[in-house]
């Protein structure tokens, strides 16, 4: 019985992706009650996979396929073991030309490799998810990807910004060294590329160095030196506004997903805020809503670190 209990515990840890159980949750933006709970470790990896896909201009369907594949292959954990020489989020094999072990263990690299192969599949966006994933992975269990599609779709909708204020985490600091705003910027560039530090819709290049956000004062919270501000303004057309809203929520959800790893205390966007340690686990009306400070930052994502 003791051995069975230990085995059961290990299975749960494998499925949930780490110790302590789920600390993050995503809910459907459609109001149908669907939800998925996962761990901060899984959240970081899901956010990276999504950012790599959207930085390449790929559709939400591509992100859903990638997330479902990683859920099946590794439970969204960057593991150093697998069948034969399989490694990482997607269990890619160095012996099969996916890269060196060090490269494959880099989530940004491995996600990029997955997408490189996925876009070569003719009509992949119209194929059943399990067919598209299998043509990339060549798995011995091709039908296994299908069961992860609902959870992957919820994650993709939130992490691409399609659904607003639907992803939250407890924000318990991980056992990592907090690096403040510089660490947040470095992680943003790692996942999205350097263009993420430009206002959405702004002209990138041409020496427009003033577009790069710097720490910005926060109204009433005394966190000026701990704040990364990411403007998401430029296009004022209706279609442009919707696109910018998606971009804003993608960045906001990315920050929440990385909250434990990067020691993020607060995320504010579009009059809503997420605060680490909020046991309600929901986005709420920003405390500064209606103030001059809120109006000044209405079209920006603000990420406040713990120190």
C-alpha angles and dihedrals in degrees: 000000000000091000091050091051092051091047091050091050092051091050091052091048091051093049096045094041104237150000124311096035128253117341097171134062137187123196132195118268089211095072093239095126096247115146142162129205122207142157130269089249090056090045093057092050094045090051091051093049090050095046092051090052097047092044086061091051093247121156126254089256090064090053091049091052092048094048093048090050093051091046090056098040101044109355084251091297124129095232126182096215142052144128108340106321097344115140144176137005095329097030091240118180124228089206090060095055100261093128140273119314090253092052094047091051089059104090092207092053095044092048090050091051091051092052091045089060096038096057089055090063106097112242094354093160090061097045124094107268094244091053094049093046093047093053088060100038104034089209126184088228104047096167093057094084094065096071091061096053097094093052092042091051091053091050093046093050092052099039094047089050094244091126119042128227093355102122124070138164132191090240098220106171112252122227090267129114109263111235101183125215093339090059091050092051092048091051091048091053091045093055104031105022128245094297089074088078090063122084110264108260095017123125107267116213126006090110094289092153093154089073092071108101121235131188107299131198117260118219109254099340099092090225100122094127092046099050130101112195119200112190116213101184135113115089111071098182117110093250091044092050091053090049092050091048089055090049091049094050091046091057092043093050090045089056093050091048089053095041097108095043096046097033094240115178103185141010123194129188137150094357093308130104140196118204126195113247094023100147092198087070096211138113109252139191107287114258091231096049111141095022126113089251092056092050091050091055099035092114099043138076110234119201116191118194125210091244 
